[in-house]
Amino acid sequence: MKKFYLAHPFDSRTVIREWELRVEKQFDVELLNPFYDIEDRTDVEERDAGRAERYEKIIPSDLVERDIQYVLKSGGLVGIVDGSVSYGTIMEIVYANIFRKPVYLIVTNGHYKHPWLIHHASRIFLSFEEFENWLQIKDDSNVSK
């Protein structure tokens, strides 16, 4: 099973979580979602419950170093660029590229020709469906296993 770090904006997390869980069931892939699949990540639950502000219960160095380690241990990165502001997503994409990991970007905001995205991506998909079709081809050919 191929394991990818799933970089995406915080504000898109609910929709992306639903998509992620469906894709994991449908294809031979594991998407590590840093908001839900990492131990001791309670700040998202606290914020969603209204008990904390966005960055209140986070130790920046712990969060960043942990996420970098997960990117390093992954088989690659799937990054969602949807127009929501996400400094972390962009930085995770850069780290994955520096670590020479494959970087698969799903760019839905129309900026798929941005030089920085092109430079850092192994492949750019213009929709979630296009990425899923590619996964299906990879599954059928056993290339990703």
N, C-alpha and C positions, 0 to 999 in steps of 0.2 A: 504494500500500500504506500502510495506517495504521500508525503506529509509536507504541507505548505503553511507558512506563517500567513495569516490573513490580515493585511494592513488596510484599515478603513477609518473613515471619520467617525468620531464619537457620536455626532448628531444623527448619523445614518445607522447606528448600531442595531436598532430593532428590526428594520427591514432586512438588513444584511444578515442578521442572525437567522431569520426565517429562511432566507435563501441558502445560507451555509448549511443548515441542518438538512434541508432537502437534497442539496448536492452531495453531501456526504453519504446519504442513504442510497442515492441513485448511482454514484460512481465509486470507483475504488480509490478514494482520496480522503485524506484527513486535513481539515482546515483549522489550524490553531488560531482561535479568536482571542486576542489579548484582553478583551473586555469580559469574557465569560469562561474561558478554558484554562486560565492560569490560577493556581492556588493563591490564596491570600489576597485576591483582588476584590476587596469588599467595597471600594469607593463607588463603583457603579451602582450597586444595590443601595447604598446610602443616599446617593444623589437621586436615584429614581424614586425613592421613598420620601424625598423631601427633607432628609435629615442632614444633608451636607451640600455645600456649594460645589461647583464643578471641580475645582482643584484643591479643595479643603483637606481631604484626608489622604493626601498623596505625599510621599517623600520622593521628590523628583529624581534623585540619584538612584534610588532603589528601583523605581519604575523603569527608568530609561535603561539601566544596566541589565535588568531582568529581560526586558524586551529585546535588547541587542543579543543577549545570550540565546534566546529562543530563535531569533532570526539566524544566528550562526549555526544552531543545531538543526535547523529545518533543511528540507530538500530543495527549498526555493521559497519564493514569496508570490502571493497573489495580492495585488493592490487594487483598491477601488478608488478611482478618482471621479467623483460625482458632482463636484462643484462646491461641496461643503468645505469650509475652512478646516484644514487638518494638517498642522505642522508635523505632528508625529508620523502620519502616513508617509509624507514626502521624505522625512528623514529615514524611516524604515526602508523605503525603496532604495535610497542611496546606500545605506549600510549593506543591504542584500547585494547590491551591485559591487560594492567594494570587496565583500566576501566571496565574490564570483559565484553567487547563487543565481539560478534562473529567476528572472523577474517577469511575471505575467501580469499585465495591467489591464483592467477593465475600465475604460475611459468613456464615461457616459455624458460628460459635460461639453463635448464638442472640441476639446483641446488636445485631441490625439496627435496633432502635428507639432505639439510644443517640443522644441529642441531638447529640453532637459528630460522630458518623458521618453522621447525616442532614444536618447543616449543611454538611459538607464534600463530600458526594457529589453528583455529577450524577445517579447512579443506583445503587441497591443491588440486588444479586442474592443470593439465598439459597443458591445452589449453583453449582458449576462448570458443571453442565449447563444451568442457566438462563442463565448468561452465554454459553455456546456457542450456545444456541438464539437468543439475541439477535444474536450475531455472524452466524449463518446468515441471519437476516432482513435484517441490514444488507448482507451480501454479495449476497443475492438482489435487493435493491432498488438496489444500487450507491450507497447513501447515504454509506457510509464512504469512498468512493474519491475 
